[in-house]
Amino acid sequence: MLRLDPDSVLVKTAAELQTRHLERDPDDPARCGACGALLPCPVEAAAALVCRAGGLWLEGDTIVDALEPPTQLLAILPAPV
């Protein structure tokens, strides 16, 4: 598993980004308050992965939801040639 230095600029920046994207839209709690994306916010989830690699776990992150498989899987079919 990848381990990052928790004091690195990468991890510190990811923690700031994740904190910003943990806020919910006051008019629509199902959306990120920073970017308006439906939850789980992909920016917050990506930042959470970096934070966890640095040993940081921010309360309230949505990474578990982001890593869940979709409820409905689509069949992948080969393209006709």
C-alpha positions as CSV (number, residue, x, y, z in Angstrom):
1,M,0.0,0.0,0.0
2,L,1.2,3.5,-0.8
3,R,2.4,5.6,2.1
4,L,2.7,9.3,1.9
5,D,4.4,11.7,4.3
6,P,1.5,13.4,6.2
7,D,3.6,16.6,6.3
8,S,4.1,16.7,2.5
9,V,2.6,19.5,0.5
10,L,0.6,16.9,-1.5
11,V,-1.2,15.5,1.6
12,K,-1.7,19.0,3.2
13,T,-3.2,20.3,0.0
14,A,-5.4,17.3,-0.3
15,A,-6.6,17.8,3.3
16,E,-7.5,21.4,2.5
17,L,-9.3,20.4,-0.7
18,Q,-11.2,17.6,1.0
19,T,-12.3,19.9,3.8
20,R,-13.6,22.4,1.3
21,H,-15.5,19.8,-0.6
22,L,-17.0,18.2,2.6
23,E,-19.4,21.2,2.9
24,R,-22.9,20.6,1.6
25,D,-25.0,22.9,-0.6
26,P,-27.4,24.6,1.8
27,D,-30.2,24.5,-0.9
28,D,-29.5,20.9,-1.9
29,P,-27.8,18.7,0.7
30,A,-27.3,16.0,-1.9
31,R,-24.8,18.2,-3.6
32,C,-21.3,19.4,-2.8
33,G,-21.2,23.0,-1.5
34,A,-17.9,23.7,-3.3
35,C,-18.5,22.4,-6.8
36,G,-22.2,21.4,-7.0
37,A,-21.5,17.8,-7.9
38,L,-23.8,15.1,-6.7
39,L,-22.6,13.3,-3.6
40,P,-20.2,11.5,-3.3
41,C,-18.2,14.4,-4.7
42,P,-15.5,13.0,-6.9
43,V,-13.0,15.8,-5.9
44,E,-13.6,15.0,-2.2
45,A,-13.2,11.3,-2.8
46,A,-9.9,11.7,-4.7
47,A,-8.6,14.0,-2.0
48,A,-9.6,11.5,0.7
49,L,-7.6,8.8,-1.0
50,V,-4.5,11.0,-0.8
51,C,-5.2,11.9,2.8
52,R,-5.6,8.2,3.8
53,A,-2.4,7.4,2.1
54,G,-0.8,10.0,4.4
55,G,-2.5,8.5,7.4
56,L,-5.2,11.2,7.7
57,W,-8.9,10.3,8.1
58,L,-11.2,13.3,8.1
59,E,-14.5,12.9,9.8
60,G,-17.5,12.8,7.5
61,D,-15.6,11.9,4.3
62,T,-17.7,10.2,1.6
63,I,-15.0,7.9,0.2
64,V,-16.8,4.8,1.3
65,D,-19.8,5.8,-0.8
66,A,-17.5,6.7,-3.7
67,L,-15.9,3.3,-3.6
68,E,-19.1,1.3,-3.5
69,P,-20.0,-0.5,-6.7
70,P,-22.9,1.0,-8.6
71,T,-26.3,-0.5,-7.8
72,Q,-26.9,-1.2,-11.5
73,L,-24.1,-2.6,-13.5
74,L,-24.1,-2.2,-17.3
75,A,-23.0,-5.0,-19.6
76,I,-19.9,-4.2,-21.6
77,L,-20.3,-5.6,-25.1
78,P,-17.6,-5.7,-27.8
79,A,-18.0,-3.1,-30.5
80,P,-19.2,-4.5,-33.9
81,V,-16.4,-4.6,-36.5
